[in-house]
């Protein structure tokens, strides 16, 4: 009974959910980015946050 079944534990679990309100154009832009990069919505949003963070840090 030593082996466990299921997915391995993640080093960085994504267990916090975020809900946003967006207009039609923003969703269309997000979907466009998803199609062109083959990433999902969450990945695109995470990348966007990291890019803005880099810009803010570079201004200091």
N, CA, C and O atoms as a CHARMM CRD file, in Angstrom:
* protein
*
  240
    1    1 UNK  N      0.83100  -1.19400   0.00000 PROA 1      0.00000
    2    1 UNK  CA     0.00000   0.00000   0.00000 PROA 1      0.00000
    3    1 UNK  C      0.87100   1.25000   0.00000 PROA 1      0.00000
    4    1 UNK  O      0.44300   2.29300   0.49400 PROA 1      0.00000
    5    2 UNK  N      2.07000   1.16800  -0.53800 PROA 2      0.00000
    6    2 UNK  CA     2.99800   2.27400  -0.52000 PROA 2      0.00000
    7    2 UNK  C      2.80800   3.25800  -1.65900 PROA 2      0.00000
    8    2 UNK  O      3.10900   4.44000  -1.49400 PROA 2      0.00000
    9    3 UNK  N      2.31500   2.80600  -2.82000 PROA 3      0.00000
   10    3 UNK  CA     2.20300   3.73800  -3.94400 PROA 3      0.00000
   11    3 UNK  C      0.86900   4.45900  -3.91500 PROA 3      0.00000
   12    3 UNK  O     -0.15900   3.91000  -3.52000 PROA 3      0.00000
   13    4 UNK  N      0.92400   5.70900  -4.34800 PROA 4      0.00000
   14    4 UNK  CA    -0.28700   6.53000  -4.37200 PROA 4      0.00000
   15    4 UNK  C     -0.71400   6.71700  -5.81600 PROA 4      0.00000
   16    4 UNK  O      0.11600   6.70500  -6.72500 PROA 4      0.00000
   17    5 UNK  N     -1.97800   6.88400  -6.01700 PROA 5      0.00000
   18    5 UNK  CA    -2.49500   7.09200  -7.36900 PROA 5      0.00000
   19    5 UNK  C     -2.94400   8.53700  -7.51400 PROA 5      0.00000
   20    5 UNK  O     -3.18500   9.23100  -6.52700 PROA 5      0.00000
   21    6 UNK  N     -3.05000   8.97100  -8.74600 PROA 6      0.00000
   22    6 UNK  CA    -3.50700  10.33700  -8.99200 PROA 6      0.00000
   23    6 UNK  C     -2.37900  11.19300  -9.52700 PROA 6      0.00000
   24    6 UNK  O     -1.26800  10.72200  -9.77100 PROA 6      0.00000
   25    7 UNK  N     -2.69400  12.44700  -9.69900 PROA 7      0.00000
   26    7 UNK  CA    -1.70500  13.38900 -10.23600 PROA 7      0.00000
   27    7 UNK  C     -0.68200  13.74700  -9.17400 PROA 7      0.00000
   28    7 UNK  O     -1.01300  13.82400  -7.99100 PROA 7      0.00000
   29    8 UNK  N      0.55600  13.96700  -9.58800 PROA 8      0.00000
   30    8 UNK  CA     1.57100  14.38100  -8.61100 PROA 8      0.00000
   31    8 UNK  C      1.28300  15.79300  -8.09600 PROA 8      0.00000
   32    8 UNK  O      0.67500  16.61000  -8.78800 PROA 8      0.00000
   33    9 UNK  N      1.72100  16.05400  -6.89500 PROA 9      0.00000
   34    9 UNK  CA     1.52800  17.37800  -6.30200 PROA 9      0.00000
   35    9 UNK  C      2.35800  18.41000  -7.05500 PROA 9      0.00000
   36    9 UNK  O      3.49300  18.14000  -7.44700 PROA 9      0.00000
   37   10 UNK  N      1.78700  19.58700  -7.25200 PROA 10     0.00000
   38   10 UNK  CA     2.46900  20.66200  -7.95900 PROA 10     0.00000
   39   10 UNK  C      3.34300  21.46300  -7.00000 PROA 10     0.00000
   40   10 UNK  O      3.02000  21.61200  -5.82200 PROA 10     0.00000
   41   11 UNK  N      4.46600  21.97800  -7.53000 PROA 11     0.00000
   42   11 UNK  CA     5.32000  22.84100  -6.71800 PROA 11     0.00000
   43   11 UNK  C      4.67900  24.21100  -6.52200 PROA 11     0.00000
   44   11 UNK  O      4.93800  24.89000  -5.52800 PROA 11     0.00000
   45   12 UNK  N      3.84500  24.60900  -7.47000 PROA 12     0.00000
   46   12 UNK  CA     3.19600  25.92000  -7.42000 PROA 12     0.00000
   47   12 UNK  C      1.70500  25.74600  -7.74100 PROA 12     0.00000
   48   12 UNK  O      1.27100  26.07100  -8.84600 PROA 12     0.00000
   49   13 UNK  N      0.92100  25.23600  -6.78400 PROA 13     0.00000
   50   13 UNK  CA    -0.49000  24.98600  -7.07800 PROA 13     0.00000
   51   13 UNK  C     -1.24700  26.28800  -7.34300 PROA 13     0.00000
   52   13 UNK  O     -0.99400  27.31600  -6.71300 PROA 13     0.00000
   53   14 UNK  N     -2.16400  26.21600  -8.27300 PROA 14     0.00000
   54   14 UNK  CA    -2.97700  27.38300  -8.62000 PROA 14     0.00000
   55   14 UNK  C     -4.37000  27.15400  -8.02900 PROA 14     0.00000
   56   14 UNK  O     -5.29600  26.71900  -8.71400 PROA 14     0.00000
   57   15 UNK  N     -4.48400  27.45700  -6.75900 PROA 15     0.00000
   58   15 UNK  CA    -5.70500  27.13900  -6.03700 PROA 15     0.00000
   59   15 UNK  C     -6.55500  28.36800  -5.71600 PROA 15     0.00000
   60   15 UNK  O     -7.54600  28.26100  -4.99300 PROA 15     0.00000
   61   16 UNK  N     -6.18200  29.51500  -6.23800 PROA 16     0.00000
   62   16 UNK  CA    -6.95700  30.73400  -6.01100 PROA 16     0.00000
   63   16 UNK  C     -7.68000  31.07800  -7.30200 PROA 16     0.00000
   64   16 UNK  O     -7.06400  31.18800  -8.36200 PROA 16     0.00000
   65   17 UNK  N     -8.99900  31.24700  -7.20400 PROA 17     0.00000
   66   17 UNK  CA    -9.78800  31.60600  -8.36800 PROA 17     0.00000
   67   17 UNK  C    -10.01200  33.10100  -8.39100 PROA 17     0.00000
   68   17 UNK  O    -10.18800  33.73300  -7.35000 PROA 17     0.00000
   69   18 UNK  N    -10.00400  33.65900  -9.58800 PROA 18     0.00000
   70   18 UNK  CA   -10.20200  35.08600  -9.77400 PROA 18     0.00000
   71   18 UNK  C    -11.31500  35.27400 -10.79400 PROA 18     0.00000
   72   18 UNK  O    -11.29200  34.66100 -11.86200 PROA 18     0.00000
   73   19 UNK  N    -12.27000  36.10400 -10.47600 PROA 19     0.00000
   74   19 UNK  CA   -13.37900  36.36900 -11.37800 PROA 19     0.00000
   75   19 UNK  C    -13.29900  37.83400 -11.79400 PROA 19     0.00000
   76   19 UNK  O    -13.17100  38.72100 -10.95000 PROA 19     0.00000
   77   20 UNK  N    -13.37500  38.08200 -13.10900 PROA 20     0.00000
   78   20 UNK  CA   -13.31400  39.45600 -13.58600 PROA 20     0.00000
   79   20 UNK  C    -14.54100  39.76500 -14.43200 PROA 20     0.00000
   80   20 UNK  O    -15.23700  38.86800 -14.90800 PROA 20     0.00000
   81   21 UNK  N    -14.78400  41.04500 -14.60300 PROA 21     0.00000
   82   21 UNK  CA   -15.81700  41.50600 -15.52400 PROA 21     0.00000
   83   21 UNK  C    -15.09400  42.10500 -16.71600 PROA 21     0.00000
   84   21 UNK  O    -14.15900  42.88900 -16.55200 PROA 21     0.00000
   85   22 UNK  N    -15.52600  41.73800 -17.91300 PROA 22     0.00000
   86   22 UNK  CA   -14.86400  42.22200 -19.10900 PROA 22     0.00000
   87   22 UNK  C    -15.91000  42.53600 -20.17200 PROA 22     0.00000
   88   22 UNK  O    -16.98400  41.93600 -20.20500 PROA 22     0.00000
   89   23 UNK  N    -15.57500  43.49100 -21.04100 PROA 23     0.00000
   90   23 UNK  CA   -16.48100  43.80200 -22.14300 PROA 23     0.00000
   91   23 UNK  C    -16.20300  42.84700 -23.30600 PROA 23     0.00000
   92   23 UNK  O    -15.24600  42.07300 -23.27500 PROA 23     0.00000
   93   24 UNK  N    -17.03700  42.91400 -24.30800 PROA 24     0.00000
   94   24 UNK  CA   -16.94900  42.01100 -25.45000 PROA 24     0.00000
   95   24 UNK  C    -15.59700  42.12600 -26.15400 PROA 24     0.00000
   96   24 UNK  O    -15.00700  41.11000 -26.52300 PROA 24     0.00000
   97   25 UNK  N    -15.09800  43.35600 -26.34500 PROA 25     0.00000
   98   25 UNK  CA   -13.83800  43.55900 -27.05400 PROA 25     0.00000
   99   25 UNK  C    -12.66900  42.92800 -26.30600 PROA 25     0.00000
  100   25 UNK  O    -11.78100  42.34100 -26.92300 PROA 25     0.00000
  101   26 UNK  N    -12.66500  43.04500 -24.99400 PROA 26     0.00000
  102   26 UNK  CA   -11.58700  42.46100 -24.20000 PROA 26     0.00000
  103   26 UNK  C    -11.57700  40.94500 -24.33700 PROA 26     0.00000
  104   26 UNK  O    -10.51100  40.34200 -24.45800 PROA 26     0.00000
  105   27 UNK  N    -12.74400  40.32600 -24.32000 PROA 27     0.00000
  106   27 UNK  CA   -12.83300  38.87400 -24.46700 PROA 27     0.00000
  107   27 UNK  C    -12.40800  38.45100 -25.86800 PROA 27     0.00000
  108   27 UNK  O    -11.74300  37.43000 -26.03700 PROA 27     0.00000
  109   28 UNK  N    -12.79300  39.23800 -26.87200 PROA 28     0.00000
  110   28 UNK  CA   -12.36200  38.93700 -28.24000 PROA 28     0.00000
  111   28 UNK  C    -10.83900  39.02400 -28.34900 PROA 28     0.00000
  112   28 UNK  O    -10.21100  38.18300 -28.99100 PROA 28     0.00000
  113   29 UNK  N    -10.25000  40.04000 -27.72300 PROA 29     0.00000
  114   29 UNK  CA    -8.79300  40.19000 -27.72500 PROA 29     0.00000
  115   29 UNK  C     -8.12800  39.01400 -27.00400 PROA 29     0.00000
  116   29 UNK  O     -7.11600  38.49000 -27.47000 PROA 29     0.00000
  117   30 UNK  N     -8.68800  38.60900 -25.88900 PROA 30     0.00000
  118   30 UNK  CA    -8.14800  37.48700 -25.13100 PROA 30     0.00000
  119   30 UNK  C     -8.22600  36.20100 -25.94900 PROA 30     0.00000
  120   30 UNK  O     -7.26400  35.43500 -25.99500 PROA 30     0.00000
  121   31 UNK  N     -9.35400  35.96300 -26.58700 PROA 31     0.00000
  122   31 UNK  CA    -9.51200  34.77000 -27.41500 PROA 31     0.00000
  123   31 UNK  C     -8.55500  34.79000 -28.60500 PROA 31     0.00000
  124   31 UNK  O     -8.02500  33.74900 -28.99000 PROA 31     0.00000
  125   32 UNK  N     -8.33200  35.96600 -29.18900 PROA 32     0.00000
  126   32 UNK  CA    -7.38400  36.10600 -30.29000 PROA 32     0.00000
  127   32 UNK  C     -5.98700  35.70000 -29.83200 PROA 32     0.00000
  128   32 UNK  O     -5.29400  34.94700 -30.51500 PROA 32     0.00000
  129   33 UNK  N     -5.58200  36.20900 -28.66600 PROA 33     0.00000
  130   33 UNK  CA    -4.26900  35.86500 -28.12000 PROA 33     0.00000
  131   33 UNK  C     -4.15900  34.36100 -27.86400 PROA 33     0.00000
  132   33 UNK  O     -3.11300  33.76400 -28.11700 PROA 33     0.00000
  133   34 UNK  N     -5.21600  33.75900 -27.37300 PROA 34     0.00000
  134   34 UNK  CA    -5.21700  32.31700 -27.10600 PROA 34     0.00000
  135   34 UNK  C     -5.03500  31.52700 -28.39800 PROA 34     0.00000
  136   34 UNK  O     -4.26400  30.56800 -28.44400 PROA 34     0.00000
  137   35 UNK  N     -5.74300  31.93200 -29.43700 PROA 35     0.00000
  138   35 UNK  CA    -5.64800  31.22500 -30.71300 PROA 35     0.00000
  139   35 UNK  C     -4.24500  31.34200 -31.31200 PROA 35     0.00000
  140   35 UNK  O     -3.70900  30.36200 -31.82800 PROA 35     0.00000
  141   36 UNK  N     -3.65400  32.52700 -31.24700 PROA 36     0.00000
  142   36 UNK  CA    -2.35700  32.76100 -31.87800 PROA 36     0.00000
  143   36 UNK  C     -1.19700  32.12300 -31.11000 PROA 36     0.00000
  144   36 UNK  O     -0.18500  31.76100 -31.71000 PROA 36     0.00000
  145   37 UNK  N     -1.33600  31.98600 -29.81100 PROA 37     0.00000
  146   37 UNK  CA    -0.23600  31.46200 -28.99900 PROA 37     0.00000
  147   37 UNK  C     -0.44100  30.01900 -28.55500 PROA 37     0.00000
  148   37 UNK  O      0.47900  29.40000 -28.02000 PROA 37     0.00000
  149   38 UNK  N     -1.63300  29.48000 -28.77200 PROA 38     0.00000
  150   38 UNK  CA    -1.98100  28.12700 -28.30500 PROA 38     0.00000
  151   38 UNK  C     -1.86800  28.00200 -26.78700 PROA 38     0.00000
  152   38 UNK  O     -1.55100  26.93300 -26.26500 PROA 38     0.00000
  153   39 UNK  N     -2.12700  29.09700 -26.09100 PROA 39     0.00000
  154   39 UNK  CA    -2.17300  29.08900 -24.63000 PROA 39     0.00000
  155   39 UNK  C     -3.61300  29.28800 -24.20000 PROA 39     0.00000
  156   39 UNK  O     -4.43600  29.78400 -24.97000 PROA 39     0.00000
  157   40 UNK  N     -3.92100  28.89400 -22.95000 PROA 40     0.00000
  158   40 UNK  CA    -5.28300  29.10500 -22.47100 PROA 40     0.00000
  159   40 UNK  C     -5.42600  30.50400 -21.86000 PROA 40     0.00000
  160   40 UNK  O     -4.44500  31.23000 -21.69800 PROA 40     0.00000
  161   41 UNK  N     -6.65000  30.85500 -21.53100 PROA 41     0.00000
  162   41 UNK  CA    -6.93100  32.19800 -21.00900 PROA 41     0.00000
  163   41 UNK  C     -6.12500  32.50200 -19.75400 PROA 41     0.00000
  164   41 UNK  O     -5.57800  33.59500 -19.60800 PROA 41     0.00000
  165   42 UNK  N     -6.05500  31.54200 -18.86000 PROA 42     0.00000
  166   42 UNK  CA    -5.32800  31.76500 -17.61000 PROA 42     0.00000
  167   42 UNK  C     -3.85500  32.05100 -17.87300 PROA 42     0.00000
  168   42 UNK  O     -3.26400  32.92800 -17.24300 PROA 42     0.00000
  169   43 UNK  N     -3.26600  31.30800 -18.80500 PROA 43     0.00000
  170   43 UNK  CA    -1.85400  31.52400 -19.13200 PROA 43     0.00000
  171   43 UNK  C     -1.63000  32.91000 -19.72700 PROA 43     0.00000
  172   43 UNK  O     -0.65500  33.58000 -19.38800 PROA 43     0.00000
  173   44 UNK  N     -2.52200  33.34000 -20.60800 PROA 44     0.00000
  174   44 UNK  CA    -2.39600  34.66200 -21.22400 PROA 44     0.00000
  175   44 UNK  C     -2.50200  35.75000 -20.16000 PROA 44     0.00000
  176   44 UNK  O     -1.73700  36.71400 -20.18100 PROA 44     0.00000
  177   45 UNK  N     -3.42900  35.60400 -19.24500 PROA 45     0.00000
  178   45 UNK  CA    -3.60600  36.60000 -18.18600 PROA 45     0.00000
  179   45 UNK  C     -2.38000  36.64100 -17.28500 PROA 45     0.00000
  180   45 UNK  O     -1.92400  37.72100 -16.90700 PROA 45     0.00000
  181   46 UNK  N     -1.83300  35.45600 -16.93300 PROA 46     0.00000
  182   46 UNK  CA    -0.62000  35.41600 -16.10600 PROA 46     0.00000
  183   46 UNK  C      0.54500  36.09800 -16.80900 PROA 46     0.00000
  184   46 UNK  O      1.29900  36.84800 -16.18900 PROA 46     0.00000
  185   47 UNK  N      0.69400  35.83300 -18.12600 PROA 47     0.00000
  186   47 UNK  CA     1.76200  36.48600 -18.88700 PROA 47     0.00000
  187   47 UNK  C      1.58900  38.00300 -18.89900 PROA 47     0.00000
  188   47 UNK  O      2.56000  38.74700 -18.76600 PROA 47     0.00000
  189   48 UNK  N      0.34600  38.45500 -19.05700 PROA 48     0.00000
  190   48 UNK  CA     0.08000  39.89200 -19.05700 PROA 48     0.00000
  191   48 UNK  C      0.44500  40.54300 -17.73700 PROA 48     0.00000
  192   48 UNK  O      1.01000  41.63600 -17.70800 PROA 48     0.00000
  193   49 UNK  N      0.12600  39.87600 -16.66100 PROA 49     0.00000
  194   49 UNK  CA     0.45900  40.41000 -15.33800 PROA 49     0.00000
  195   49 UNK  C      1.96800  40.50200 -15.17900 PROA 49     0.00000
  196   49 UNK  O      2.47500  41.49700 -14.66200 PROA 49     0.00000
  197   50 UNK  N      2.69300  39.47400 -15.61800 PROA 50     0.00000
  198   50 UNK  CA     4.15100  39.49200 -15.51900 PROA 50     0.00000
  199   50 UNK  C      4.76000  40.60400 -16.37100 PROA 50     0.00000
  200   50 UNK  O      5.73400  41.23000 -15.95300 PROA 50     0.00000
  201   51 UNK  N      4.20400  40.86000 -17.55600 PROA 51     0.00000
  202   51 UNK  CA     4.71900  41.93400 -18.41500 PROA 51     0.00000
  203   51 UNK  C      4.50000  43.30400 -17.77800 PROA 51     0.00000
  204   51 UNK  O      5.39100  44.15200 -17.80900 PROA 51     0.00000
  205   52 UNK  N      3.33600  43.51900 -17.21000 PROA 52     0.00000
  206   52 UNK  CA     3.07000  44.79500 -16.54800 PROA 52     0.00000
  207   52 UNK  C      3.98400  44.94900 -15.33800 PROA 52     0.00000
  208   52 UNK  O      4.50400  46.03600 -15.09000 PROA 52     0.00000
  209   53 UNK  N      4.18300  43.87300 -14.58700 PROA 53     0.00000
  210   53 UNK  CA     5.07000  43.92900 -13.42000 PROA 53     0.00000
  211   53 UNK  C      6.48700  44.30800 -13.84400 PROA 53     0.00000
  212   53 UNK  O      7.12600  45.13300 -13.19200 PROA 53     0.00000
  213   54 UNK  N      6.98300  43.71300 -14.93200 PROA 54     0.00000
  214   54 UNK  CA     8.32500  44.05500 -15.42900 PROA 54     0.00000
  215   54 UNK  C      8.40800  45.52500 -15.82000 PROA 54     0.00000
  216   54 UNK  O      9.39700  46.19000 -15.51200 PROA 54     0.00000
  217   55 UNK  N      7.38700  46.04000 -16.49200 PROA 55     0.00000
  218   55 UNK  CA     7.37900  47.44000 -16.89400 PROA 55     0.00000
  219   55 UNK  C      7.42700  48.36300 -15.68900 PROA 55     0.00000
  220   55 UNK  O      8.15600  49.35500 -15.68500 PROA 55     0.00000
  221   56 UNK  N      6.65300  48.03800 -14.67400 PROA 56     0.00000
  222   56 UNK  CA     6.61900  48.86700 -13.46400 PROA 56     0.00000
  223   56 UNK  C      7.97400  48.82400 -12.76200 PROA 56     0.00000
  224   56 UNK  O      8.46700  49.85400 -12.30200 PROA 56     0.00000
  225   57 UNK  N      8.57000  47.65100 -12.67900 PROA 57     0.00000
  226   57 UNK  CA     9.87100  47.53300 -12.01900 PROA 57     0.00000
  227   57 UNK  C     10.95500  48.26200 -12.80400 PROA 57     0.00000
  228   57 UNK  O     11.87000  48.82100 -12.19900 PROA 57     0.00000
  229   58 UNK  N     10.88000  48.27200 -14.12000 PROA 58     0.00000
  230   58 UNK  CA    11.88200  48.94500 -14.94300 PROA 58     0.00000
  231   58 UNK  C     11.77300  50.46700 -14.86200 PROA 58     0.00000
  232   58 UNK  O     12.74900  51.16300 -15.14200 PROA 58     0.00000
  233   59 UNK  N     10.62500  50.99100 -14.49000 PROA 59     0.00000
  234   59 UNK  CA    10.43700  52.44200 -14.36000 PROA 59     0.00000
  235   59 UNK  C     11.06600  52.99200 -13.09600 PROA 59     0.00000
  236   59 UNK  O     11.31600  54.19300 -12.99900 PROA 59     0.00000
  237   60 UNK  N     11.32400  52.12600 -12.12800 PROA 60     0.00000
  238   60 UNK  CA    11.86900  52.59800 -10.84700 PROA 60     0.00000
  239   60 UNK  C     13.30000  53.00400 -10.95500 PROA 60     0.00000
  240   60 UNK  O     13.89900  53.42300  -9.96400 PROA 60     0.00000
